[in-house]
């Protein structure tokens, strides 16, 4: 186990950590993983803040998909689409608003129980 890894924040679908040895911030959110140096993280935070304000200025806003808000990852041919709830959760994950891990409720657990 890496002892230089520090947990900064955690949400239902994501985890925000910092590694002392590599000086990288890592955001694991759903099935995505982002690694940033400090200056890249600040840029990403401001980008997410802008998205929070202008989320409906998207070319995908009128589509039938539930995930309509684009997150550009540097390549114009690759865009990550997120829902409004996911964008808010990502914003909370980056904002350090919740320091402790919240206790999950039964409705938060996505598990299909089958009795045998």
ZAMITI-835515 format. One record per residue: x, y, z negated of N, C-alpha, C in turn; residue in three letters. Coordinates in steps of 0.05 Angstrom, whole numbers, padded with zeros to 5 digits, always signed. Example, Ala and Ser with C-alpha at 12.3 -4.5 7.8 and 13.67 -1.06 7.14 Angstrom:
// ZAMITI-835515
+00264-00114-00156+00246-00090-00156+00264-00066-00156ALA+00257-00045-00142+00273-00021-00143+00258+00001-00157SER
***
This chain:
// ZAMITI-835515
+00017-00024+00000+00000+00000+00000+00017+00025+00000UNK+00009+00045+00015+00024+00069+00017+00017+00087-00007UNK+00037+00092-00024+00033+00108-00047+00033+00138-00042UNK+00042+00146-00018+00043+00174-00011+00017+00184+00001UNK-00003+00167+00004-00029+00174+00015-00047+00186-00006UNK-00057+00210-00002-00074+00224-00021-00102+00228-00008UNK-00122+00219-00022-00150+00223-00013-00158+00252-00020UNK-00166+00267+00000-00174+00295-00004-00204+00298-00006UNK-00219+00282+00010-00248+00284+00010-00259+00258+00023UNK-00284+00252+00016-00297+00229+00028-00327+00234+00030UNK-00339+00225+00052-00368+00226+00055-00378+00199+00062UNK-00403+00197+00068-00415+00170+00074-00402+00157+00098UNK-00395+00172+00118-00384+00161+00143-00355+00168+00148UNK-00342+00183+00129-00315+00192+00135-00297+00194+00111UNK-00271+00196+00117-00251+00198+00096-00230+00217+00106UNK-00220+00235+00088-00200+00255+00095-00176+00251+00077UNK-00153+00244+00088-00129+00238+00073-00105+00254+00082UNK-00085+00254+00065-00059+00267+00072-00037+00249+00064UNK-00017+00246+00082+00006+00229+00077+00030+00246+00072UNK+00042+00244+00049+00066+00260+00041+00090+00254+00059UNK+00094+00229+00065+00118+00221+00080+00117+00230+00109UNK+00094+00229+00122+00093+00238+00150+00083+00266+00153UNK+00072+00278+00132+00061+00305+00132+00037+00307+00151UNK+00022+00286+00154-00001+00285+00172-00027+00284+00156UNK-00047+00299+00164-00074+00296+00154-00088+00277+00172UNK-00104+00259+00160-00118+00239+00176-00148+00241+00169UNK-00164+00243+00190-00193+00242+00187-00204+00218+00201UNK-00216+00200+00185-00229+00176+00197-00258+00181+00194UNK-00272+00183+00216-00301+00189+00216-00315+00171+00235UNK-00334+00155+00225-00347+00134+00240-00326+00116+00253UNK-00325+00115+00279-00305+00098+00292-00283+00116+00305UNK-00280+00140+00295-00260+00159+00306-00238+00163+00285UNK-00214+00168+00294-00192+00174+00277-00176+00197+00288UNK-00173+00218+00273-00158+00242+00281-00134+00244+00263UNK-00111+00251+00274-00087+00257+00259-00077+00284+00266UNK-00073+00301+00246-00065+00329+00251-00042+00337+00233UNK-00025+00354+00243-00007+00369+00227-00023+00393+00216UNK-00012+00407+00196-00027+00428+00183-00038+00449+00202UNK-00022+00459+00221-00031+00479+00239-00053+00468+00258UNK-00051+00443+00265-00072+00430+00282-00098+00427+00266UNK-00095+00421+00241-00119+00418+00224-00134+00444+00221UNK-00119+00466+00217-00132+00492+00215-00146+00499+00240UNK-00135+00493+00263-00147+00498+00289-00173+00482+00292UNK-00171+00456+00284-00195+00439+00286-00217+00448+00267UNK-00210+00457+00243-00230+00467+00224-00244+00491+00236UNK-00229+00510+00248-00242+00533+00259-00259+00526+00283UNK-00251+00506+00299-00267+00496+00321-00293+00484+00312UNK-00292+00468+00290-00317+00457+00279-00335+00479+00268UNK-00324+00499+00256-00340+00522+00245-00354+00536+00268UNK-00340+00540+00291-00352+00552+00314-00375+00535+00325UNK-00370+00509+00325-00391+00490+00334-00416+00491+00316UNK-00411+00494+00290-00434+00496+00271-00451+00520+00278UNK-00439+00542+00287-00455+00566+00293-00467+00565+00321UNK-00453+00553+00340-00461+00554+00368-00468+00526+00379UNK-00479+00509+00363-00483+00481+00371-00503+00478+00394UNK-00521+00496+00398-00540+00493+00419-00532+00506+00445UNK-00507+00517+00446-00497+00528+00471-00483+00506+00487UNK-00493+00482+00485-00480+00459+00497-00494+00452+00523UNK-00478+00443+00543-00491+00434+00568-00507+00408+00564UNK-00503+00395+00541-00517+00370+00535-00542+00375+00518UNK-00549+00400+00513-00571+00406+00494-00598+00397+00504UNK-00602+00395+00530-00628+00388+00541-00630+00359+00549UNK-00610+00343+00542-00611+00315+00550-00628+00299+00531UNK-00633+00274+00538-00650+00256+00521-00634+00243+00499UNK-00608+00246+00499-00591+00233+00479-00595+00246+00451UNK-00591+00231+00430-00593+00242+00403-00567+00257+00396UNK-00545+00249+00409-00520+00262+00404-00515+00282+00426UNK-00517+00308+00420-00517+00329+00440-00494+00349+00437UNK-00481+00349+00414-00461+00370+00409-00433+00359+00416UNK-00420+00372+00435-00394+00362+00445-00370+00372+00427UNK-00352+00353+00423-00326+00360+00410-00305+00354+00430UNK-00292+00375+00440-00271+00371+00460-00245+00362+00446UNK-00232+00343+00458-00207+00332+00445-00183+00338+00462UNK-00183+00359+00478-00160+00367+00492-00160+00360+00522UNK-00174+00340+00529-00175+00331+00557-00203+00338+00567UNK-00205+00351+00590-00231+00359+00600-00248+00336+00609UNK-00236+00312+00612-00251+00289+00620-00260+00271+00597UNK-00253+00279+00573-00260+00264+00549-00272+00282+00528UNK-00297+00278+00523-00312+00294+00503-00326+00275+00484UNK-00325+00281+00458-00340+00265+00438-00366+00279+00433UNK-00388+00265+00435-00415+00276+00429-00423+00267+00401UNK-00432+00286+00385-00441+00280+00358-00469+00292+00354UNK-00484+00281+00335-00510+00292+00328-00506+00315+00309UNK-00528+00329+00304-00527+00352+00285-00519+00343+00257UNK-00530+00320+00248-00523+00309+00222-00494+00302+00220UNK-00483+00290+00241-00455+00282+00241-00437+00307+00241UNK-00444+00327+00255-00429+00352+00256-00429+00365+00228UNK-00452+00365+00214-00453+00376+00187-00436+00360+00168UNK-00437+00333+00170-00421+00316+00153-00391+00320+00158UNK-00383+00323+00183-00355+00328+00190-00346+00355+00178UNK-00364+00375+00179-00358+00401+00168-00354+00399+00137UNK-00372+00384+00124-00369+00380+00095-00343+00365+00088UNK-00336+00346+00105-00312+00330+00100-00287+00348+00102UNK-00287+00367+00120-00264+00385+00123-00264+00409+00104UNK-00287+00414+00091-00289+00439+00075-00281+00435+00046UNK-00276+00410+00037-00268+00404+00010-00290+00412-00010UNK-00315+00413-00002-00337+00421-00020-00342+00399-00041UNK-00340+00374-00033-00344+00352-00052-00318+00339-00058UNK-00309+00341-00083-00284+00330-00091-00287+00300-00099UNK-00310+00293-00110-00313+00265-00119-00330+00250-00099UNK-00327+00225-00099-00342+00207-00080-00370+00205-00090UNK-00390+00212-00073-00418+00209-00082-00426+00180-00084UNK-00445+00174-00102-00455+00147-00105-00476+00142-00083UNK-00473+00120-00069-00492+00113-00048-00519+00105-00059UNK-00539+00113-00044-00566+00104-00051-00573+00080-00033UNK-00593+00066-00040-00601+00042-00025-00606+00049+00005UNK-00619+00071+00010-00625+00079+00037-00601+00086+00054UNK-00578+00093+00040-00553+00099+00054-00538+00075+00065UNK-00545+00052+00054-00531+00027+00062-00545+00016+00087UNK-00530+00015+00109-00541+00005+00134-00536-00025+00136UNK-00553-00041+00123-00550-00070+00123-00577-00083+00125UNK-00579-00102+00143-00603-00117+00147-00603-00142+00129UNK-00620-00143+00109-00620-00165+00091-00638-00187+00101UNK-00628-00211+00103-00644-00234+00113-00644-00255+00091UNK-00668-00262+00082-00671-00282+00061-00671-00310+00075UNK-00656-00328+00064-00655-00355+00075-00673-00374+00059UNK
***
